[in-house]
Amino acid sequence: MLDINLFSSYIQKQKQDKILFKYIFISLVIIIFIGILYTIWYHNKINKLENNIEKINSSLSSNDTKLRLIEIDRKRKKLNSLDKYYNLVSDVDNQMENINKINTNIIYSINSSIPNSIYFNSMNISNNIVEIQGISNDKISLAQFQERLNEKAEFSNIYINSIIKNTPINNYTFILTLKIEGDNNDIK
């Protein structure tokens, strides 16, 4: 026959409570252990960071580093002054590029106007004024030369300063002056 135990429900409940208590206790122990491990790890990491900061600070405060920083600062100042000089030189260079220059087109234009019987002794160019000293076999060639230069748009104020006849050689020495118009870089 079966025995009926009226206290069995209480006994079963106590066993279940003990098992539940064991699970809760083990969970709490694991959580506390993980918390302790995390705290140790975090504290270790903080100590390593503090040690690194101390090493960096000691390296920054060393005399060698200070000397390097002074040298870098000196070089930076020198570089800044060199940059200023470079900018000044660059501005002067640009201004020199923009100054009126006699280019090959001017020389070609004068050369293409010369008749066969005219020879140059010298040509002086300054401040947009060209002075040509030369020899001509006759006055007609000299007049043709002056007229051809007058036809060019880049020249103005073309006049012959002097004509001297060389009797033994039978030719003429002349000085011709002309002015270059406009910006020489625009002349085609």
TORLO-495054 format. One record per residue (C-alpha): x, y, z; residue in one letter. Coordinates in nm, 2 decimals, always signed. Layout:
@X:X; Y:Y; Z:Z; r:A
...
***
This chain:
@X:+0.00; Y:+0.00; Z:+0.00; r:M
@X:+0.09; Y:+0.34; Z:-0.05; r:L
@X:+0.19; Y:+0.56; Z:+0.22; r:D
@X:+0.07; Y:+0.91; Z:+0.22; r:I
@X:+0.31; Y:+1.16; Z:+0.35; r:N
@X:+0.15; Y:+1.48; Z:+0.43; r:L
@X:+0.48; Y:+1.67; Z:+0.47; r:F
@X:+0.61; Y:+1.57; Z:+0.13; r:S
@X:+0.51; Y:+1.90; Z:-0.03; r:S
@X:+0.71; Y:+2.09; Z:+0.23; r:Y
@X:+1.01; Y:+1.87; Z:+0.18; r:I
@X:+0.99; Y:+1.91; Z:-0.20; r:Q
@X:+0.97; Y:+2.29; Z:-0.16; r:K
@X:+1.27; Y:+2.30; Z:+0.06; r:Q
@X:+1.48; Y:+2.10; Z:-0.19; r:K
@X:+1.37; Y:+2.34; Z:-0.47; r:Q
@X:+1.45; Y:+2.64; Z:-0.25; r:D
@X:+1.80; Y:+2.49; Z:-0.18; r:K
@X:+1.86; Y:+2.44; Z:-0.55; r:I
@X:+1.74; Y:+2.79; Z:-0.64; r:L
@X:+1.96; Y:+2.93; Z:-0.36; r:F
@X:+2.26; Y:+2.74; Z:-0.50; r:K
@X:+2.20; Y:+2.89; Z:-0.85; r:Y
@X:+2.16; Y:+3.24; Z:-0.71; r:I
@X:+2.47; Y:+3.20; Z:-0.49; r:F
@X:+2.68; Y:+3.06; Z:-0.78; r:I
@X:+2.56; Y:+3.34; Z:-1.01; r:S
@X:+2.64; Y:+3.61; Z:-0.75; r:L
@X:+2.99; Y:+3.45; Z:-0.70; r:V
@X:+3.05; Y:+3.46; Z:-1.07; r:I
@X:+2.93; Y:+3.82; Z:-1.10; r:I
@X:+3.15; Y:+3.92; Z:-0.81; r:I
@X:+3.45; Y:+3.74; Z:-0.96; r:F
@X:+3.39; Y:+3.90; Z:-1.30; r:I
@X:+3.36; Y:+4.24; Z:-1.12; r:G
@X:+3.69; Y:+4.18; Z:-0.93; r:I
@X:+3.87; Y:+4.07; Z:-1.26; r:L
@X:+3.74; Y:+4.38; Z:-1.44; r:Y
@X:+3.85; Y:+4.61; Z:-1.16; r:T
@X:+4.20; Y:+4.45; Z:-1.16; r:I
@X:+4.22; Y:+4.48; Z:-1.54; r:W
@X:+4.10; Y:+4.84; Z:-1.53; r:Y
@X:+4.34; Y:+4.93; Z:-1.25; r:H
@X:+4.63; Y:+4.77; Z:-1.45; r:N
@X:+4.54; Y:+4.96; Z:-1.76; r:K
@X:+4.53; Y:+5.29; Z:-1.56; r:I
@X:+4.87; Y:+5.22; Z:-1.41; r:N
@X:+5.01; Y:+5.15; Z:-1.76; r:K
@X:+4.87; Y:+5.47; Z:-1.90; r:L
@X:+5.01; Y:+5.66; Z:-1.60; r:E
@X:+5.35; Y:+5.51; Z:-1.65; r:N
@X:+5.34; Y:+5.60; Z:-2.02; r:N
@X:+5.24; Y:+5.96; Z:-1.93; r:I
@X:+5.53; Y:+5.98; Z:-1.69; r:E
@X:+5.77; Y:+5.85; Z:-1.96; r:K
@X:+5.64; Y:+6.09; Z:-2.21; r:I
@X:+5.66; Y:+6.38; Z:-1.96; r:N
@X:+6.02; Y:+6.29; Z:-1.86; r:S
@X:+6.12; Y:+6.26; Z:-2.23; r:S
@X:+5.96; Y:+6.60; Z:-2.30; r:L
@X:+6.13; Y:+6.76; Z:-2.01; r:S
@X:+6.47; Y:+6.62; Z:-2.09; r:S
@X:+6.75; Y:+6.86; Z:-2.20; r:N
@X:+6.79; Y:+6.68; Z:-2.53; r:D
@X:+6.42; Y:+6.73; Z:-2.62; r:T
@X:+6.44; Y:+7.09; Z:-2.51; r:K
@X:+6.74; Y:+7.15; Z:-2.73; r:L
@X:+6.56; Y:+6.98; Z:-3.02; r:R
@X:+6.26; Y:+7.20; Z:-2.97; r:L
@X:+6.48; Y:+7.51; Z:-2.96; r:I
@X:+6.65; Y:+7.40; Z:-3.28; r:E
@X:+6.31; Y:+7.33; Z:-3.45; r:I
@X:+6.18; Y:+7.67; Z:-3.34; r:D
@X:+6.50; Y:+7.84; Z:-3.48; r:R
@X:+6.46; Y:+7.65; Z:-3.81; r:K
@X:+6.09; Y:+7.74; Z:-3.83; r:R
@X:+6.18; Y:+8.11; Z:-3.78; r:K
@X:+6.45; Y:+8.08; Z:-4.05; r:K
@X:+6.20; Y:+7.91; Z:-4.28; r:L
@X:+5.94; Y:+8.19; Z:-4.22; r:N
@X:+6.20; Y:+8.45; Z:-4.30; r:S
@X:+6.31; Y:+8.26; Z:-4.61; r:L
@X:+5.94; Y:+8.24; Z:-4.72; r:D
@X:+5.92; Y:+8.62; Z:-4.68; r:K
@X:+6.24; Y:+8.67; Z:-4.89; r:Y
@X:+6.10; Y:+8.42; Z:-5.15; r:Y
@X:+5.78; Y:+8.62; Z:-5.17; r:N
@X:+5.97; Y:+8.95; Z:-5.21; r:L
@X:+6.20; Y:+8.80; Z:-5.48; r:V
@X:+5.90; Y:+8.65; Z:-5.65; r:S
@X:+5.73; Y:+8.99; Z:-5.66; r:D
@X:+6.04; Y:+9.15; Z:-5.79; r:V
@X:+6.07; Y:+8.87; Z:-6.05; r:D
@X:+5.71; Y:+8.93; Z:-6.16; r:N
@X:+5.77; Y:+9.30; Z:-6.18; r:Q
@X:+6.08; Y:+9.24; Z:-6.39; r:M
@X:+5.87; Y:+9.01; Z:-6.62; r:E
@X:+5.62; Y:+9.29; Z:-6.67; r:N
@X:+5.87; Y:+9.56; Z:-6.75; r:I
@X:+5.87; Y:+9.66; Z:-7.12; r:N
@X:+6.11; Y:+9.44; Z:-7.30; r:K
@X:+6.24; Y:+9.44; Z:-7.65; r:I
@X:+6.15; Y:+9.11; Z:-7.80; r:N
@X:+6.25; Y:+8.94; Z:-8.12; r:T
@X:+5.94; Y:+9.07; Z:-8.29; r:N
@X:+6.07; Y:+9.43; Z:-8.27; r:I
@X:+6.41; Y:+9.33; Z:-8.41; r:I
@X:+6.24; Y:+9.13; Z:-8.68; r:Y
@X:+6.02; Y:+9.42; Z:-8.77; r:S
@X:+6.31; Y:+9.65; Z:-8.80; r:I
@X:+6.51; Y:+9.39; Z:-9.00; r:N
@X:+6.23; Y:+9.33; Z:-9.24; r:S
@X:+6.22; Y:+9.71; Z:-9.32; r:S
@X:+6.59; Y:+9.74; Z:-9.42; r:I
@X:+6.66; Y:+9.79; Z:-9.79; r:P
@X:+6.96; Y:+9.60; Z:-9.94; r:N
@X:+7.19; Y:+9.91; Z:-9.95; r:S
@X:+7.17; Y:+9.99; Z:-9.58; r:I
@X:+7.41; Y:+9.85; Z:-9.32; r:Y
@X:+7.39; Y:+9.90; Z:-8.94; r:F
@X:+7.70; Y:+9.99; Z:-8.74; r:N
@X:+7.51; Y:+9.99; Z:-8.41; r:S
@X:+7.16; Y:+9.98; Z:-8.26; r:M
@X:+7.09; Y:+10.11; Z:-7.91; r:N
@X:+6.76; Y:+10.04; Z:-7.74; r:I
@X:+6.66; Y:+10.21; Z:-7.41; r:S
@X:+6.33; Y:+10.33; Z:-7.26; r:N
@X:+6.14; Y:+10.24; Z:-7.58; r:N
@X:+6.37; Y:+10.46; Z:-7.79; r:I
@X:+6.57; Y:+10.29; Z:-8.06; r:V
@X:+6.87; Y:+10.47; Z:-8.21; r:E
@X:+7.03; Y:+10.32; Z:-8.52; r:I
@X:+7.36; Y:+10.42; Z:-8.66; r:Q
@X:+7.44; Y:+10.29; Z:-9.00; r:G
@X:+7.57; Y:+10.34; Z:-9.36; r:I
@X:+7.36; Y:+10.38; Z:-9.67; r:S
@X:+7.47; Y:+10.38; Z:-10.03; r:N
@X:+7.22; Y:+10.66; Z:-10.12; r:D
@X:+6.96; Y:+10.89; Z:-9.97; r:K
@X:+6.67; Y:+10.71; Z:-10.15; r:I
@X:+6.74; Y:+10.38; Z:-9.96; r:S
@X:+6.74; Y:+10.57; Z:-9.64; r:L
@X:+6.41; Y:+10.74; Z:-9.72; r:A
@X:+6.26; Y:+10.39; Z:-9.81; r:Q
@X:+6.38; Y:+10.26; Z:-9.48; r:F
@X:+6.22; Y:+10.55; Z:-9.29; r:Q
@X:+5.90; Y:+10.50; Z:-9.49; r:E
@X:+5.88; Y:+10.13; Z:-9.42; r:R
@X:+5.93; Y:+10.19; Z:-9.05; r:L
@X:+5.65; Y:+10.45; Z:-9.06; r:N
@X:+5.41; Y:+10.19; Z:-9.21; r:E
@X:+5.46; Y:+9.97; Z:-8.90; r:K
@X:+5.21; Y:+10.03; Z:-8.62; r:A
@X:+5.46; Y:+9.95; Z:-8.34; r:E
@X:+5.68; Y:+10.24; Z:-8.43; r:F
@X:+5.63; Y:+10.62; Z:-8.41; r:S
@X:+5.83; Y:+10.94; Z:-8.41; r:N
@X:+6.07; Y:+10.81; Z:-8.68; r:I
@X:+6.31; Y:+11.07; Z:-8.79; r:Y
@X:+6.67; Y:+11.09; Z:-8.92; r:I
@X:+6.89; Y:+11.29; Z:-8.68; r:N
@X:+7.18; Y:+11.33; Z:-8.91; r:S
@X:+7.30; Y:+11.24; Z:-9.26; r:I
@X:+7.67; Y:+11.28; Z:-9.33; r:I
@X:+7.81; Y:+11.22; Z:-9.68; r:K
@X:+8.14; Y:+11.03; Z:-9.68; r:N
@X:+8.30; Y:+11.17; Z:-10.00; r:T
@X:+8.59; Y:+10.93; Z:-10.05; r:P
@X:+8.37; Y:+10.62; Z:-10.01; r:I
@X:+8.07; Y:+10.78; Z:-10.17; r:N
@X:+7.81; Y:+10.67; Z:-9.91; r:N
@X:+7.61; Y:+10.83; Z:-9.63; r:Y
@X:+7.65; Y:+10.78; Z:-9.25; r:T
@X:+7.32; Y:+10.83; Z:-9.07; r:F
@X:+7.16; Y:+10.82; Z:-8.73; r:I
@X:+6.79; Y:+10.73; Z:-8.72; r:L
@X:+6.57; Y:+10.75; Z:-8.40; r:T
@X:+6.23; Y:+10.59; Z:-8.35; r:L
@X:+6.00; Y:+10.52; Z:-8.06; r:K
@X:+5.85; Y:+10.18; Z:-7.98; r:I
@X:+5.47; Y:+10.21; Z:-7.92; r:E
@X:+5.27; Y:+10.02; Z:-7.66; r:G
@X:+5.37; Y:+9.72; Z:-7.46; r:D
@X:+5.64; Y:+9.53; Z:-7.65; r:N
@X:+5.49; Y:+9.20; Z:-7.54; r:N
@X:+5.18; Y:+9.28; Z:-7.74; r:D
@X:+5.36; Y:+9.34; Z:-8.07; r:I
@X:+5.31; Y:+9.06; Z:-8.31; r:K
***
